[in-house]
Amino acid sequence: MAQALAVLIRSVLVAAAGILTAALMNSGSDRDGGANIGAGLLAFAIIAVISLVWAVYDAHRSRAALATLLCWALVAVLVGIAMAVQIQFGGSEGIDGEVLRSDLLSVAPFVAGLVFVPAMLGTAAGAALGDSGRHRG
C-alpha cells in the first residue's frame, strides 16, 4: 500500500508541475493562435528535472534500486497518460476520441520517456551515492 501511495503522489506532483508550468507560461502569451513552444519546452524540462532529482533522493535513501526503478516506471506510465488526457481539456471542442487515441499513442510514450529516462539515471546516481556512503565505515 505504501508503494502504491508513493507512485500516486509522485505521479500527481510530476504531472501537476508540468501542467502548471505550461499554463503559467501560456497565460502571458498573446492569443493569436500560435503555439508557445517555450512553454512546452520548459514544462518538459521541469518534468525531467523533477524526475531526476526525486529519483536520486529515492534511490539514495533506499537500498532497493530495482524497487525505485519500478516505482518510477509506473510513475512514467501514469504521467504519460495524464498528460495525453489533459490535452483534451485544453480546448473548447470537448473530448475527441480520435485525437485522444492519437495522443495516447504518441504523446504518452514521449512524456513517459521524459519521466523514466531521467529517473533511471537518477536511480543509478542515487544508488551509487548510497553505496559509497554505506561503505565508508
Phi and psi in degrees as a GROMACS rama.xvg file:
@    title "Ramachandran Plot"
@    xaxis  label "Phi"
@    yaxis  label "Psi"
@TYPE xy
-65.5061  -38.0622  ALA-2
-67.1536  -39.6649  GLN-3
-64.1543  -40.1507  ALA-4
-66.5209  -38.8354  LEU-5
-62.1159  -42.8474  ALA-6
-63.8852  -44.5116  VAL-7
-63.0204  -46.0758  LEU-8
-61.7357  -47.147  ILE-9
-63.0023  -41.492  ARG-10
-63.1932  -46.9454  SER-11
-64.3998  -45.542  VAL-12
-69.6525  -39.7479  LEU-13
-67.651  -45.5798  VAL-14
-63.8466  -43.3387  ALA-15
-62.9607  -39.3151  ALA-16
-61.931  -43.4402  ALA-17
-66.4307  -44.1479  GLY-18
-66.3696  -44.8027  ILE-19
-66.0675  -38.5074  LEU-20
-60.8405  -47.7102  THR-21
-63.6841  -40.6743  ALA-22
-65.0832  -42.3109  ALA-23
-65.6767  -41.0579  LEU-24
-66.5937  -38.0142  MET-25
-74.8644  -22.6611  ASN-26
-66.7822  -25.6074  SER-27
-95.6561  0.339959  GLY-28
-87.9475  159.404  SER-29
-75.339  151.08  ASP-30
-98.9101  49.2308  ARG-31
-83.4208  2.48721  ASP-32
93.3982  -5.41355  GLY-33
-78.7343  154.83  GLY-34
-78.0964  141.671  ALA-35
-96.7883  88.4408  ASN-36
-62.3872  -37.4248  ILE-37
-60.4182  -37.78  GLY-38
-63.7098  -43.6  ALA-39
-66.2592  -43.0359  GLY-40
-64.6973  -40.183  LEU-41
-65.9328  -41.1312  LEU-42
-61.33  -42.6746  ALA-43
-62.2343  -42.9681  PHE-44
-64.4715  -41.3256  ALA-45
-61.7446  -45.2826  ILE-46
-59.234  -46.4173  ILE-47
-65.6548  -43.7119  ALA-48
-66.9872  -43.6496  VAL-49
-61.3828  -43.2417  ILE-50
-62.5107  -43.1304  SER-51
-62.6403  -53.431  LEU-52
-65.206  -43.1301  VAL-53
-67.6785  -36.5863  TRP-54
-68.2188  -37.4124  ALA-55
-58.6714  -47.5984  VAL-56
-60.8487  -47.4584  TYR-57
-59.6016  -47.4698  ASP-58
-71.1224  -33.2934  ALA-59
-67.2728  -39.9039  HIS-60
-87.1453  -11.6994  ARG-61
-105.809  152.007  SER-62
-97.2886  0.792265  ARG-63
-114.753  87.489  ALA-64
-64.2185  -35.4478  ALA-65
-66.5662  -39.4941  LEU-66
-64.7478  -39.0568  ALA-67
-63.0532  -43.3126  THR-68
-64.9269  -40.436  LEU-69
-64.0967  -42.9722  LEU-70
-56.7278  -47.1601  CYS-71
-72.4477  -25.7402  TRP-72
-66.186  -42.1605  ALA-73
-66.8073  -40.4374  LEU-74
-59.6236  -43.1519  VAL-75
-60.2038  -43.661  ALA-76
-64.2332  -46.588  VAL-77
-65.5946  -41.9681  LEU-78
-66.3549  -40.3713  VAL-79
-59.5715  -45.436  GLY-80
-65.8319  -43.5144  ILE-81
-61.0343  -41.9582  ALA-82
-68.4918  -37.9493  MET-83
-65.8638  -40.1315  ALA-84
-70.9478  -37.9917  VAL-85
-60.5036  -32.229  GLN-86
-58.3672  -33.3992  ILE-87
-64.0653  -24.0357  GLN-88
-95.9192  3.79829  PHE-89
-80.2133  -21.3521  GLY-90
-111.881  178.714  GLY-91
-97.0599  -1.29362  SER-92
-77.8881  -13.9876  GLU-93
88.1171  -164.839  GLY-94
-87.5389  126.606  ILE-95
-111.08  112.993  ASP-96
-58.3204  -38.7168  GLY-97
-69.8127  -40.77  GLU-98
-67.3412  -40.0155  VAL-99
-60.8806  -44.4894  LEU-100
-61.2477  -43.3249  ARG-101
-62.5383  -43.706  SER-102
-66.0675  -36.5547  ASP-103
-67.2118  -28.666  LEU-104
-89.0645  -17.7103  LEU-105
-119.203  -51.3733  SER-106
-72.0845  -44.7574  VAL-107
-58.2769  -47.5694  ALA-108
-64.4793  -35.0781  PRO-109
-63.9526  -48.8792  PHE-110
-66.2696  -38.2308  VAL-111
-59.6464  -38.3801  ALA-112
-66.4348  -36.4887  GLY-113
-64.8151  -25.5769  LEU-114
-88.3547  -48.3481  VAL-115
-73.8917  -41.2143  PHE-116
-62.9082  -49.2486  VAL-117
-63.7994  -35.4739  PRO-118
-65.8369  -36.2122  ALA-119
-64.9689  -44.8045  MET-120
-64.4562  -40.6203  LEU-121
-65.2447  -37.9549  GLY-122
-64.1266  -42.7866  THR-123
-63.2464  -44.1505  ALA-124
-66.5154  -43.6521  ALA-125
-64.926  -38.639  GLY-126
-66.5194  -39.9906  ALA-127
-66.0691  -41.0568  ALA-128
-64.8691  -40.3713  LEU-129
-64.2021  -42.021  GLY-130
-66.3246  -40.3645  ASP-131
-67.8206  -33.7178  SER-132
-74.2328  -28.2574  GLY-133
-80.5278  -24.6418  ARG-134
-92.8583  1.97008  HIS-135
-76.2552  -10.8199  ARG-136
